Every structure is written in structure tokens, then in C-alpha cells.
Amino acid sequence: MIPPLADLIDSARVVALPLHTRFRGVDTREALLFEGPEGWAEFSPFAEYADAEAATWLAAAIDFAWRPQPAPLRDRIGVNATVPAIGAERVPTLLARFAGCRTAKVKVAEPGQTLAEDVARVRAVREAMGPEGRIRVDANGLWNVDEAEHAVHALSEFDLEYVEQPCATVPELAELRSRVKYMGIPVAADESIRKSSDPLAVAREKAADLLVVKAQPLGGITHALQLVTAAGLPVVVSSALDTAIGLSQGAALAAALPTLDYDCGLGTASLFQDDVADRRPVDGWIPVDRAAPDGAALDRLSASVDRRDWWLARLTRCHEVLAAR
């Protein structure tokens, strides 16, 4: 059962959050927020996603707003800093926004950039964080196997915690994992989980050492927990550049996991100039308590009328998709 569309629209607010640095091709992150019996939730699939995929994000938001969530097993979540594909000279300023974080995820393989730029960026992160900091890199599936192997060798001197989605396909991940296993650098799968019709293929084909999971793309916390249990691999919970509302859903997922051995990618509020609530890391942690938007922030960050209309039309279409499933 899903609530009537009118119940979603009644409290719907569309917001546009400006970023400090261009990230994932956007300077402003848009999201639609609504309130249900359990609290506020976020619907924010990226603009290029088709309705069939975006509807799964809506299912996650409805689940979070309308249904009780699993009991938390911890009251705070350790988080990583996120370093976009910026010049190495900008790294110290960016890391300073992630208060107390001792892990950093560094974007690499940016179209139009070179491996030398990736190496310089990761070196700058290592210099800023010192030998005890943990560094993971994320290629978003943009390398082929040979490119990925070459890149892992080039970056190995920086003591990588793992390399996330170095290649696009499960067979490529499995091949790369076999090539670099002797180096002791784990392979993590992200897009091969959240954008796959068979998310368990990664575990079945032994293509990754750990999973990166996100609550919204997986249809909500309960579905994500079921996937994690079936896969039987360690997990990192991450965000999809969420507002504070979406981050609190991610924190609830991380808090419900039986084991959590890695810092999570839920510190991305520090990438925003402004947000509907404050979920920036403090001493490298974020709380598990549920976020609610500040009224003044909702007004301040309201999207334009045409963008609000665009999101409400999308909400309507995705609601129809869910109703037909």
C-alpha cells in the first residue's frame, strides 16, 4: 500500500541546495521533501534518471515517512570526507570543512582529467591527513580493466583502504579483483549494486570485497538490509548527495546494520553551502536521530516555481509507477 498522491503533495517542498564545489556535474542539488506519520523524507533521484528507476527512490521515501524503521544498534555513525575531482591545491581547504573526519573518499577518473591529476589529488589528501588517515578512491565505473589496474598501481603508494567501482561491469570487477588481490587493495561495488537488476551478482561472482549501499536507490532501509544479509559482505553506507533529511535515512540504515566496520559516506552535508538542517560531521561523526527541516531554511532554499512544477510532475509520474507495480 502507498499513500494517496495528495498526501505527498500536501506537505511537499522542493529545495535547491548550492554546493561549495561542482560535484557530479551539478552546482546545485535539488530535492523534494515531504512529511508522513513517521517524519520527513526525501525524494531526490538525479534528474537524468528515468521514472522506472526514480520510482524506487520514491518507494524509499514513502517507507521512511510512513513506516516504522528498524531499531538502531548505535547512536552515531563515523563518516568520511568526500573530495570531488578538484585540483590538488584546493584539497586542504576542502578537507577543513569535514570536522574530525579521519577517512576521505577521493573522486578519480573524472572525464577530461588525467591519471596524473588523480595521483596529485590523492597525494594532497595523504599529505593533509597524515599516515594514519584512511583513503579510498571512487572511479564511478569509468576505467576499463587495464586502466584500472594501472591506476591502482599508480595510487598504491598512498595506502588505499579500497577502490570503489573501478570498472562498470561485474565481470570487469571480478577480473580486476583477481589482478590486484596480491596488492591487498580491496574492491568495492556501488553502481553494480544500486543500478543493477541483479544486485547479488557481485557477491555471487566474487567480484567485490565489500558493498557500498544507499537507502534511496535500493528502495528503503528494509530492502537494503535484506540485500546486505543475502550478499554476506562488509558494507559501507553512502549518500547520493542527499540533503540532511536523506542523510538521516542513511544514518538509520547504518545504525541498523549488525556490523559496521567502515566509516560511511554520510558526511556530504559539508559539500553544501546551505542545507535544510545541520548534518555536518562533528569530530568525524553524525548522529542517528531523525532530521527535520528548519522552516526558515525551507523558505530560504525553495526552488523556483518552474523547478517545483517539474518535481511535482515527476512525483506524480513515479507515484503512478509504484501504484502499477
Salt bridges, closest charged atoms under 4 A:
ASP27 OD2 - ARG22 NH1 2.56
GLU30 OE1 - ARG307 NH2 2.81
GLU48 OE2 - ARG24 NH1 3.04
ASP51 OD2 - ARG317 NE 2.64
GLU53 OE2 - LYS195 NZ 2.82
ASP63 OD1 - ARG67 NH1 3.59
ASP118 OD1 - ARG121 NH1 3.04
ASP138 OD2 - LYS105 NZ 3.62
ASP138 OD2 - LYS107 NZ 2.56
ASP146 OD1 - ARG179 NH1 2.70
GLU149 OE1 - ARG179 NH1 2.79
GLU157 OE2 - ARG123 NH2 3.83
GLU161 OE1 - ARG136 NE 2.80
GLU164 OE1 - LYS105 NZ 3.60
GLU175 OE2 - ARG179 NE 2.92
ASP190 OD1 - ARG194 NE 2.84
ASP190 OD2 - LYS214 NZ 2.79
GLU191 OE2 - ARG194 NH2 3.43
ASP198 OD2 - ARG204 NH2 2.45
GLU205 OE2 - ARG204 NE 3.92
ASP209 OD1 - ARG177 NH2 2.86
ASP263 OD2 - ARG134 NH2 3.03
ASP274 OD2 - ARG300 NE 2.63
ASP278 OD2 - ARG280 NH2 2.99
ASP289 OD2 - ARG279 NH2 3.41
ASP299 OD1 - ARG13 NH2 2.93
